[in-house]
């Protein structure tokens, strides 16, 4: 797991001048869609009537050496079952007549996916499908899977948190292999609306589980979707859900928010539902944005109103596979990339749309960074008090191609004065063509070892560049 200090974290920033946060630049996988709903495929998978929001839960399983994905499908959707693709643009989507299932897929490389015939759940008289849970068998609606290798009970290594549609109550399921699932165990005493991509994590280094689910706001924001948080020591008894994040208005409602630990931060990927102004260009669409937290209780949206994973171009039925809605899985690191798997669909949220499973990636630590407000001017960023943890200081940054981009650094005291030999003028500048994930900062012949026990602040001066993270340092008060 990355140990860098992310510059998007306000705990690391003392001041900025002519600098503003900007989202990192994701790259969509050229092979997208990695897979689609296949009700009308040849041969067909009749249990994939409508992938809808997909709500993927994706891991790389180190133990088994492969990628695993659990995803949602309406295994029955009367409208989709009865309306061929070519006829859909001519008729309204009525909805209704649905049954939900959780499906399973695997991959050796994260790109090419296999939907195995598991023989577990009967559908239309056959078990030759990849269904691992269904509403009929388990009562499930809208959930998320995590693998918990530290649970001493092998039967509970995989956990599933969901809204149980039969009981109208939140519930948990357990599995030894992620395929054969226990009957649901209803939450005792506490509950949430939960009709969303419910997801849970185990806090690093603890026995505490955090569930992120959904409710409805009260008071002045009554009727708007909002994010709720609950915690548990055993994945069975949960604390009263509390609101931790909400949007600004009906055009900015948070539909779901998968989260993941990343270094000493938590990353959230809120799905923002635009359902207020019907005349707005983004009405009835869903964008995935970025949020961060130091404790899973207090969340900050980064660049609100801007999509971390941009929707594709066009509109139904001829638009891109993800032009209508984007619902992300929790991010995770594999190799030198941050993997952002997501469900995409090609139409409006409350209309016809065909769903797919997709991948976007970011370089390590590049969720968001600081850029110049004025592209022609220089920006300054000064950190809070830091201390050395290694032999050198390295910077994750990129400089725009073909320009006069530049980055210099100084080490300064609390009053802002440069330490002898570590001023901006002493720094060997980083210029165009030198962007990278771990660029060493150097000040002539000065040795950083002389500062081993001394707190200081890092000041970055940059132009036509973005700065994302620093390594070799820690906050002085940690």
N, C-alpha and C positions, 0 to 999 in steps of 0.2 A: 504494500500500500504506500502511495506517495508520502514523503515526509517533508515536502517543501512547505514554505509559507506562501499561501495564495494571497495575491494582492487584492483580490475582490473581497477579502475578509476585513471588515472595518476594524477588528482588533489589531491589525497589523499596520494601519495607516494613521499617521499623525496629521498630515496636511497635504494638500495638492494645490497646484497653480496651473491654470490652463489645461487641466486634465479631466477626463471623464471616463467612467466605466463604459465598456463596450463588450458585447457578447463575442465569444470565440466563434470562429468560422467552421461550422460543421461541414463534413464531406459526406454526401449520400453515396451509399454503395452502388456502384455501377450495375450490379446484378439485381437491384430492386425492381419489382417486388420479389423477395426471396421465396415467398409462396402466397397464393391467393385462396379465397374460398372456392370450392370445387364442386358445387352442386350441379353445375352445367358443364363440367369438364368431361373429357373422354379418356379413360372411363370416369364416371361421376363418383363423387363422394357425397351421397345424399344426406349425410349428417352435417354437412357444412352449408346450411341453407343461407346463412347471413353471418359473416364474421363480426359485423357491426363495429364495436370499439376495440375488439381483439383483446385488450387488457392483458398483454403478455407478461409473464414472469419468466425471466431468462437467467440462467447461471452457466458458468463454465465449471463443471464438476471435476475437480482435480483428482478425486478418487477414481472416477470412471474414465477420465481422459476425454471428455466430450462436452459439447454444449447441449443443454436441455431447455426446452421451452414448453410451458403450459399456457394455453391460450383459450379464450372464450369463443364459443360459437353458439348461435341459435341453431340447435340441431333440428328444430322445427320452426319455421316461420311461414305461416299460411300464405301471406302475400308473396314472399319470395319464391316459395315452392310452386305457386300457380302462375307466375308471371315471367315469361322468358325475358332475357336481357333486352332484346330488340323492342319489346313492347313497353318496357318500363317508362321511357321518357314521355309516353303519350297518356299515362294514367297516373293519378295521385297514389301515394303510398299510404295505405290505410293502417298498416301495423296490425298487432294483435295475433292471436292464435300461435303463441310461441312456447317453446321449451328450450331451456338453456343447458349447455354442456361445457365441461372443461376437457380440452383435447391436448394431446402430447406429441411433441416432435423432437428429433435429435439431429445433431450435426457433428461432423468431425472437424470442420473448419470454420463454422459460424456463418457460412454463406450458403452451402448446399444442404438442404434440410430434408429429412425423411419422416414421413408420417406412418409409423409402424402399425400393422394389424395386431392389436394386443389381445383380443379375445376376452375382454373384461366386461363390457357393458353391452347389453343387447339393444340393438336399434333396428327397427323394421324387420325383425325376425333373424338378425345376424349379429354375431359378435366380431366380425372381421372389420374392425374400425379402430381408430386411435382415441376413442373416448375413455377417459379415466374417471369422470364423475358426471352425473346428470341430475337434473332437477327431480326426475322420477325416482332415482336410486338414492340420492343424497339430499335433495331439497335445496341445492346450491343456487345462488344468484350472485354474480359479481364478486370474485375473490382473488386472492393472491397466494402464491406458494413461496416458501423459503426452505432451504436446506440448513439444518442446524446440527452440524457434526459434533458439537460439544455436548449435546444432550446424552446423558448416560444410558437412556432407554433406547435401544435400537428401533423399537416400534414407533418412536416419535422423532426420528431423524428428519423427516419431512413434515412440514406444518402448513396448514391451509386455513386462512381466515376469510370469512365470508358472511354475507347476509343469507340466512336460511329462509328461503321463500315459503316453505311449508309452515314454519312456525312464526314467520314475520319477526325474526330476532337474530341478532348476531350469533355466530357459532364458530367452532374450531373443528378441524379434522386432522388426523395424524396418519402417517404412513412410514413403513420401513424402507420403501423403494421409490416413492413418488408416483407409484402406479396403482397399488391396491390401498384404498383409503378406508379409514374407520368410519362408522356412523358419526354424524355431527354431534358435538357437545355444545349445547346452548350456553350462552353467557348467563351466569346467575346474577340477578340483581341489577345489572347495568345493560344499557342498550344504546344503539345509534340508528340513524336512518339507514346508512350503509349500502344504498343501492348505487354502488360505484366500484372502482378498482380498489377495493380494500387491500391493504398490504401491511406487512409487519416485518420488523427487523429485530435482531438481538443486539443490544447495545454492546459495543466492543469492551471486552474485559469485565463483563458483568453477567448476572443472571436475569436481567430485566429485558422484557420484550416491549416494544413500542408498536402499537397499531395506529395506522393513519386511515381514517374513514371519512364519511361525509354526514353533514347535518344540514339544517336550514336555519338561517339567521333569524334573530328576533329584533324587536324594537324598530329603529329607523330602517334597518336593513332586512326586515321581515320578508321571508319568501325567497331569499337569495341563497344559493348553494354555498356552503362553507366547509372548511377543513376542520376535522375533529381529531383529537389525539387521546389515546387511552394507553395504560401500561399494565403489565402483569408480570408476576414472578414465575408463573407456571403455564402460561398460555391458556388458562382455563378461567380464572377469576380476574376480571378486568376492572380498573378504576373508572369512575364516572367520566365519560368523554367530555373534553373541554375544547372550545374553539381556539384554534391557533393561527388561522389565516383566513381572510376572506377578501373577495374582490371589491372594487369600488362601486359597482352598480350592476344592473341587469345585463349590461353588455360585457361585463367583466367578472363572470361567475366562475369559481374554481370547482370543476367537476370532479377531479381526482388529483392526487399528488403522491406518486411513488417516491420513496426516499431511500437513500443509501449513505452509509458512512464513507467519508473520503478524507483520509488524513485525520486532522483534528476538527473537521467540519462535518456537517451533514448536508447533502445535496438533495433538493427537492425539485421535481419536474411537474409543476402544476399544469393541468390541462384546463385552459381558460375557454369557457363556453360563452359565445357572443349571442345572447338571446334577448336583447333589449330593443334596439332600434332596427325595425325591419327594413328601413331604407339604407342602412349602413352597408358598405361593400362587404364586410365580413360577417354579416348577420347569419346566424344558424351554423356557423363554422366553429371549429375547435383548434386552438393553437397550443403548443407545448412551450412553456416559458421556463425560467430558472429562478430558484429560490435557495437561500442558504440559512443555516442555523448552527449555533455552537452547542445547543442543548436539546434539540427537537421540540422545544417549547416556544421559543421566540424566533420567528422567521422573518426574513427580509427578502422581498422580491428584487431581483437584479434586472434592471432595464425593463420595468413593467410596460406592457404593451408591445414588446418586441419578442418575436418567436425565436427560441433557441434552435428549433428544427423548423425551418420555414416550410409552409405548405407549398405544394406544387402549383403549377400554372393551370389556368382554364377552369372549366366547370362541367358538371354532369351533363351528358354522358361522355363527352369527348376530352375532358380534362385529364391531368396527370393522376396517377394512382393514389396520390395523397393530397389532392387539391382541396378537399373538403374538411377533413378532420385528421388530427394527429394526436395520438395517445401513446405516451412513452412508457416503456418498462423502466424499472430502477436502473441507473447507470452502473457499470462496473468496468474495472481495468483488466485488459488482457494484453500481454506483451507491452508494446509502447503506445497503446491506444486506449482511449475511453470509448467504450461501446455503448451506443444509444439505440437499442432496439425499440421499434415502435409499431403500433398499429396505425395504418393509414387507410383512408377511404376517399372515394372519388366524388362524393356528393354531400349535400347538406345533412346535418345531424338528424333532422326529422323528416327525411325524404328518402327516396331511393339512393342507395350507395352500395358499392361493392367493396369489401374489405380486403386488406392484404397485410402481410408481415414484412417489415423492412428494417434496414440498418443505416444509421448515420454514425460517424466517428469524429472524435476530437483528438488532437495530440494531448499528451499528458499535461494536466494542470491548466488547460486552456478553456475552461468554462467561460471565463470573462477576464478582461484585463483593462488597463488604463491606456487610453490614446489621447493625443492632443485635441483639445476643443477647436483650436485654430490650426488647421493643417499646415500653415506656413510658419507657425510660431513654435517655440520650444515649450515643453511642459516640464514641471517639476513635481516630484512625489517624494515625500519624506515619511519614513516608517516610524513606528513607535520604537521604544528602546529594545535593542536586540543584543544577543551575545553569540560568539562563535561556537559552533559545534563540530567543525571540521578544519581542514587545512586551508580551504579556500572558500570563496563565495561564488556561487554560480547563479546565473540569471536565465530564466525562461522568457524569451522575447522574440519578436519578429520585426524586421525592418522592411518597409515597402520597397519593392523592386523598382529600379530605374529612377530613383530620386536621390535626394541628399540627406537621407535618413541617418540618424546618429543617436547613440546612447553613451552617456558618461555617468560615472557614479562617484560619490564622495561618502566618507564616513564622518559624521558630525556629532558634536556633543548636544546636550539638552538645550543649549542656547543657540544652536544652529551653526556654531563655528566649526570649521573643518579640523579634524585631527591632523597634526603635522605629518606631511607626506601623503595624505589621503584626501586631498581636495579634488574638485572636478578637473582642475588643470593638470593634476598629477596623474589622472586616470588615463590609461591607454584606451582610446575610444573604440566602440563597436560601430561599424559602419555598414552600408548596404552590402548585402550578400552574406552577412555573418549571423543571420538569425538562427536560433537553435533552442533546444530544450535545456541545455546546461552550459551556457557561455561563461567562461571564467572571467571575473572582474579582476583587473590588475592595475597596480599603481607603481609603475617603474620598478625600483629595486626594493621597495618597502615590503617587509615581511609581516603578514597578518598575525604570525605567532605572538608578536609583542602585545596583541590586544586580547589574548586568551581569557583574561579575567576581567576585562573592562567593558562595561556597557557602552553602546553607541547607537546611533541611528544611521540608517542607510538613506542617502538622498540620490535619486535618479533624475537625470536630465535627459529628455528624449524628444526627438522630432521625427515625424513621419514613421513612427514605430508604435508597437504595442508591447507593454511589459505585463507579464502574467504571474510570475512566482519567483522566489529566491530560495536557494538551498544552501546548506552549510551554516544556517543560522537558526536561532530559536528566540522566542520572546523572552526578554530578560526576567520577567516576573513568573515564568513557568517553572 
